[in-house]
Amino acid sequence: MPALAANALSLLFTAVANTVANRRFPFGVRGPAGLRRHHAQGLIVFGAALAPTLAESRALVRQDRIHYFIGGGGFAGQAGGSSASR
């Protein structure tokens, strides 16, 4: 799986798990009442927080201030990641 897809998937999983935890622990909500609405609200907040981060990253790449390339997975010494670390 490419690094970008793996990162997006892990962030999505974290957002869903966070919504489950917030329903149960601070608010004491259990069961299906409001489940879809709560998850939709959580994903909206997730997207609202993620969009500016992605936009800023794209802008920095366009300005040639950071350099990223997608290589062989970027794990355990394989190619991938930031050229600044080389």
C-alpha positions, 0 to 999 in steps of 0.5 A, a space after each residue: 500500500 502506498 504511504 499516502 494511502 496508508 496514512 489516509 487510512 490510518 487517519 480515517 480509522 483514528 477519526 472513527 475510533 475517536 468518535 466511538 470513544 467520545 460517545 462512550 466516555 465523556 458523554 456516556 452515549 451507547 447504542 445506535 441513537 445518533 450513531 450516524 449523525 455523530 460519525 458524520 459530524 466527526 468526519 466533517 471535523 476530520 475533513 475540516 482539519 485535514 484540508 488545510 494541512 494538505 493544502 499547505 503541504 501542496 503549496 510548500 511542494 509547489 514553492 520547492 520548499 519541501 521535496 517528497 517522492 514516492 518510492 518503494 514504500 519508505 519502510 525499513 531503508 527502502 526508498 521513499 520519504 523526504 529528500 531532505 533526510 538524505 
